[in-house]
Amino acid sequence: QVHLVESGGGLVQAGGSLRLSCAASGRTTSGWTMGWFRQAPGKDREFVGAITGSGSTYYADSMKGRFTLSRDNAKNTVYLQMNSLKPEDTAVYHCAADNRATPQTMEIMLPVDLEAWGQGTLVTVSS
């Protein structure tokens, strides 16, 4: 069973940057698709993007340009670099992993359908 732990969230001013990390344990996820979702208070869960084991990335249209995914398979870790942050980016960011999904199918999957889902890290962007 894969366990995911996110880190790197915090308080940042608008226009700033943060890099989130998601460390996987329990087994290697080098061949798995890993991704990020976010959920703002009072809003629905939103897909951010996902990355394949070989490093191909896919982003939700609204996330393109400011967010960048990367991974280090040797460390079993995926990263989300977030630049030019806006107050509307305030949310809990969750990491996800699945060994069957493509990045495109991960976008429409529910947490219960994914092999692993992290507890999340809070990102707060002040204006």
Buried (B, 14 or more C-beta within 10 A) or exposed (E): EBEBBBBBBEEBEEEEEBEBBBBBEEBEBBEBBBBBBBBBEEEEEBBBBBBBBEEEBBBBEEBEEBBBBEBEBEEBBBBBBBEEBEEEBBBBBBBBBBBEBEBEBBBEBEEEBBBBBBEBBEBBBEE
